Amino acid sequence: MVEPDAIGAYWDAAAASFDDEPDHGLQAGPTRAAWRRRLADWVPAGSADVLDVGCGTGSLSLLLAEAGHRVTGVDLAPGMVARAQRKLAEAGRPGRFLVGDAASPPTGEAAFDVVLARHLLWTLSAPRAALADWVGRLRPGGRLVLVEGRWRTTGIPYVSGAERLPWNGGVGAAELAAAVRPLARGLRVEVLSGDPELWGGPVDDERYALIAEV
Ligand SMILES: C[S@@+](CC[C@H](N)C(=O)[O-])C[C@H]1O[C@@H](n2cnc3c(N)ncnc32)[C@H](O)[C@@H]1O
């Protein structure tokens, strides 16, 4: 088990510069538009209740709020949550952001139409238990949208003990699909590696979205 406090502190320290990465801050119009298009496909049109777990600075939350969805974001790092709150407030969009553990989001009995997680599962101590928790928060017909990958940057120092995380460095689509399949009815994987606009340039590692309905 890696201490959640250590992980929270790591991301708190990273919060101020997090949006400098093209695929984090989505500051370039084409990058933002690329994510907007994908989200429109993954999250049914209308006004869905979306839980964005490990929401970071709220870049995807903002796109979903702009599309008319009701977004709740949860993140372990207060600095990330503060930035997400500010980002949506400055854009004049509603959104609720909470400090908490994505493994058991502090949203009480609330039910959601969509649970979205981008680049979070790799850093959870018990990612399979988190998946089961999220499925339990979905309304019938709701969906998981998991944007994940296996990155070639595993040499970057992370928190002490990170090598014990089950999916440290990322999780491949086949392994994640095997973990989600018992929990879900329909499941599809969309390969994202070949779309450089999503990432601010070409990438040569595995990146994908897994969409599953319950
Ligand atoms: C790589 S960032 C991704 C942020 C955001 N999902 C995005 O795609 O821009 C990982 C985020 O997960 C958060 N995080 C890590 N472990 C967490 C946990 N157990 N519960 C909630 N958030 C967590 C970090 O604070 C960080 O904001």
The ligand as an ORCA input file, in Angstrom:
! r2SCAN-3c Opt
* xyz 0 1
  C      -2.254     12.338    -14.185
  S      -3.316     13.324    -13.214
  C      -4.818     13.318    -14.220
  C      -5.734     14.483    -13.897
  C      -6.990     14.568    -14.773
  N      -7.784     13.357    -14.692
  C      -6.619     14.821    -16.203
  O      -6.743     13.915    -17.019
  O      -6.198     15.959    -16.508
  C      -3.763     12.253    -11.878
  C      -4.704     12.929    -10.874
  O      -5.212     11.942     -9.986
  C      -5.199     12.458     -8.671
  N      -5.160     11.319     -7.760
  C      -4.165     10.428     -7.572
  N      -4.556      9.494     -6.690
  C      -5.818      9.800     -6.336
  C      -6.773      9.209     -5.461
  N      -6.507      8.090     -4.773
  N      -7.969      9.793     -5.352
  C      -8.265     10.939     -6.033
  N      -7.403     11.530     -6.855
  C      -6.203     10.965     -7.011
  C      -3.988     13.352     -8.620
  O      -4.068     14.288     -7.578
  C      -4.031     13.986    -10.018
  O      -4.804     15.160    -10.006
*
